[in-house]
């Protein structure tokens, strides 16, 4: 499967908005005001593109090490796209000199992140009405799916 991962500007890549609207707002019911939280202009964004150049997945990294908004369009799930995006975000965090990253994972995604070296911490909490747990990962080792 041809796949390209690019680091892009949120303002310059409309595919980010398209993917997040479909995955988070339409599929998961996240309200628009929670999805567009004002952090995007300051974040590092990565996108996955298919062989036609279409954005099929996205994720972001905030300066404090918070990885989030990792989303892959339904036809591309289970094909390594999420893993490739996550690896790019981990590499970006290393490039910033961060020693640790964290994220808020939906309960259904805990296994995915655990396979990439993340460990769950704390209690389950609601985020946009969806149960999540915080997960953390040190950056002293490479992620291995």
HELIX and SHEET records of a PDB file:
HELIX    1   1 UNK A   14  UNK A   20  1                                   7    
HELIX    2   2 UNK A   21  UNK A   27  3                                   7    
HELIX    3   3 UNK A   32  UNK A   35  1                                   4    
HELIX    4   4 UNK A   40  UNK A   42  5                                   3    
HELIX    5   5 UNK A   74  UNK A   76  5                                   3    
HELIX    6   6 UNK A   81  UNK A   95  1                                  15    
HELIX    7   7 UNK A  107  UNK A  109  5                                   3    
HELIX    8   8 UNK A  110  UNK A  114  1                                   5    
SHEET    1   A 7 UNK A   4  UNK A   8  0                                        
SHEET    2   A 7 UNK A  44  UNK A  49 -1                                        
SHEET    3   A 7 UNK A  55  UNK A  61 -1                                        
SHEET    4   A 7 UNK A  66  UNK A  72 -1                                        
SHEET    5   A 7 UNK A 100  UNK A 106  1                                        
SHEET    6   A 7 UNK A 130  UNK A 138 -1                                        
SHEET    7   A 7 UNK A 119  UNK A 127 -1                                        
END                                                                             
